[in-house]
Amino acid sequence: MSRSAESGLSPSPVTADDLDLAVQLAVKALREAPSAAWDDKAGSLEWDCWETVEHLSDDLFAYAAQLGPKAPPLDGEVPFVWESRRPGGPANAIHANREAGPAGLLQVLEASGALLVAMVRTRPPRTRAHHVFGVSDPEGFAAMGIVETLVHTHDLTQGLGLAWNPPADLCARVLARLFPDAPESTESWPALLWATGRAELPGRPRLTTWRWDVTPPA
């Protein structure tokens, strides 16, 4: 089934509610993880599952931070210190207290997501802020946060042995916003996995490099 058939109409804009839904679905899925699995690798990543949730939390926090100042920076990141806890680990500003266990780790994820949801809800649509791929708007940061959440939860559920199949309409909206060149003839979730280098499609090998288009709509 094509994305247009899934949605029935052209996808609507990405919203703070979409981001909140993505984070809540991810947290709900990850709560089912066996406690002994958090040190296992997350899918094809070089990070373990605990580190991957920290990285995802850090992504959501960092996107919220970029939108936070009254005059958001257009030429660089808000200068938090990002550091890795081990060689090869993700460089984060956000690290969860291991003593709090998986439940605490998921609270960190939920809280970081809530920060970005709040910023997307309250910042005017005309707001612009820096991202490494270009200047974007609150909707763009919401879409980026959703993609990070959906695909990293895919990585995590592979490592944790869980099922994960996010809503097709949610995937379709972020594809339309960030990946306008993704194949229209493919269902939205497989297309998103392909666009982020996590799967191959018929006639389309798995991508080894990829990026999204953060340009705000005209």
C-alpha positions in Angstrom: 0.0 0.0 0.0 1.3 3.5 -0.9 1.6 6.3 1.6 -1.1 8.3 -0.2 -3.4 5.3 0.2 -2.5 5.0 3.9 -3.3 8.6 4.7 -6.2 9.1 2.2 -5.1 12.7 1.7 -1.9 14.7 1.7 -0.2 14.4 5.1 -1.1 17.2 7.6 1.6 19.2 9.4 3.6 17.6 12.1 2.5 18.8 15.6 3.5 18.7 19.2 0.8 16.1 19.8 2.4 13.9 17.2 5.7 14.1 19.0 4.1 13.4 22.4 2.4 10.3 20.9 5.7 9.0 19.5 7.5 9.4 22.9 4.6 7.9 24.8 4.4 4.9 22.5 8.2 4.4 22.7 8.2 4.5 26.5 5.2 2.1 26.7 7.0 -0.4 24.4 10.3 -0.1 26.2 8.8 -0.8 29.6 8.3 -4.4 28.4 12.0 -4.9 28.1 13.6 -7.6 30.3 15.9 -6.0 32.8 18.9 -8.1 31.8 18.8 -7.0 28.2 19.7 -3.3 28.6 23.4 -4.1 28.2 22.8 -5.8 24.8 23.6 -4.0 21.5 20.8 -1.9 20.1 20.1 -3.3 16.6 22.9 -2.4 14.2 24.3 0.4 16.4 27.6 0.1 18.3 25.9 1.3 21.5 24.1 -0.8 24.0 20.4 -0.3 24.7 21.0 1.8 27.8 23.3 4.2 25.9 20.9 4.4 23.0 18.0 5.6 25.3 20.4 8.2 26.7 21.3 9.3 23.2 17.6 9.5 22.2 16.9 11.5 25.4 19.8 13.8 24.5 18.5 14.3 21.0 15.1 15.4 22.3 16.7 17.6 25.0 19.1 19.2 22.5 16.3 20.0 20.1 14.3 21.7 22.9 17.4 23.6 23.9 17.9 25.0 20.4 14.4 26.4 20.4 14.7 27.7 24.0 16.5 31.1 23.8 14.5 34.2 23.1 16.7 34.6 20.0 17.7 31.0 19.1 21.2 30.6 17.6 21.2 30.3 13.8 24.9 29.4 13.3 25.6 26.9 16.1 24.4 24.8 19.0 23.5 26.1 22.4 26.9 25.4 24.1 26.1 22.6 26.5 29.0 20.1 27.2 28.5 16.8 25.4 30.7 14.0 26.5 30.9 10.3 26.2 31.2 8.0 29.3 33.4 5.5 27.4 35.4 5.4 24.1 33.0 4.9 21.3 29.9 5.7 23.4 27.5 8.5 22.5 28.5 12.0 23.4 25.6 13.3 25.5 24.7 16.2 27.8 22.1 13.9 29.2 23.1 10.8 31.2 20.7 8.7 33.4 21.6 7.6 36.9 22.2 3.9 36.6 21.1 3.4 40.2 17.6 4.3 39.1 17.4 1.3 36.8 15.4 1.0 33.6 12.4 2.7 35.1 14.5 5.8 35.8 16.1 5.6 32.4 12.6 5.8 30.8 11.7 8.7 33.0 14.7 10.6 31.6 13.4 9.8 28.1 9.9 10.8 28.9 11.0 14.1 30.5 13.3 15.0 27.6 10.5 14.4 25.2 8.2 16.5 27.3 10.7 19.4 27.1 10.6 19.3 23.3 6.8 18.9 23.2 6.5 22.0 25.3 8.9 24.1 23.2 7.1 23.0 19.9 3.7 24.0 21.5 4.8 27.4 22.7 7.3 28.7 20.2 5.8 30.8 17.3 5.9 29.0 13.9 8.1 31.8 12.6 10.9 30.8 15.1 14.1 29.6 13.4 17.0 27.7 15.1 20.2 26.0 14.1 20.5 22.3 13.2 23.6 20.7 11.7 21.6 20.1 8.5 20.4 23.7 8.3 18.1 26.2 10.0 14.7 24.8 10.9 11.4 25.7 12.5 9.4 24.2 15.5 7.6 21.8 13.2 10.9 20.7 11.8 12.3 20.0 15.2 9.2 18.1 16.1 9.5 16.0 13.0 13.2 15.4 13.7 12.4 14.4 17.3 9.7 12.0 16.0 12.1 10.3 13.6 14.8 10.0 16.2 12.2 8.4 18.5 10.7 6.0 16.0 14.0 4.7 14.5 16.0 4.5 17.7 13.1 2.6 19.3 13.4 0.3 16.3 17.1 -0.2 17.1 16.2 -0.7 20.8 13.4 -3.2 20.2 15.7 -5.2 18.0 18.2 -5.4 20.9 15.6 -6.0 23.5 13.6 -8.6 21.7 10.4 -6.5 21.5 7.8 -5.7 18.8 7.6 -2.2 17.4 5.3 -0.9 14.6 4.5 2.8 14.9 1.4 4.3 13.4 1.5 4.6 9.6 0.0 8.1 9.5 2.6 9.4 12.0 5.4 8.0 9.8 3.8 9.5 6.7 3.7 13.0 8.2 7.4 13.0 9.1 8.4 11.5 5.8 6.5 14.3 4.0 8.2 16.9 6.2 11.8 15.6 6.2 12.2 13.1 3.4 10.2 14.4 0.4 12.2 12.2 -2.0 11.3 8.9 -0.2 9.5 6.4 -2.4 5.8 7.1 -2.5 4.9 3.6 -3.6 6.0 2.0 -0.3 4.2 1.9 3.1 5.4 4.7 5.4 7.1 2.7 8.1 9.3 0.6 5.8 10.0 3.8 3.8 11.1 5.6 6.9 13.4 2.7 7.9 14.9 2.8 4.3 15.3 6.6 4.4 17.2 6.4 7.7 19.6 3.6 6.5 18.0 0.8 8.5 16.4 -1.4 5.7 16.4 -2.1 2.0 13.4 -1.9 -0.3 12.7 -3.7 -3.5 15.1 -2.2 -6.1 16.5 0.1 -3.4 19.6 -1.1 -1.5 20.1 -0.1 2.1 21.5 3.4 2.4 25.0 3.8 3.9 24.6 7.6 4.3 21.5 9.6 4.6 20.2 13.0 5.8 16.9 14.8 6.1 15.8 18.1 4.7 15.0 20.5 7.6 14.1 23.4 5.3 10.9 25.1 6.6 7.9 25.2 4.2 7.7 28.3 2.1 
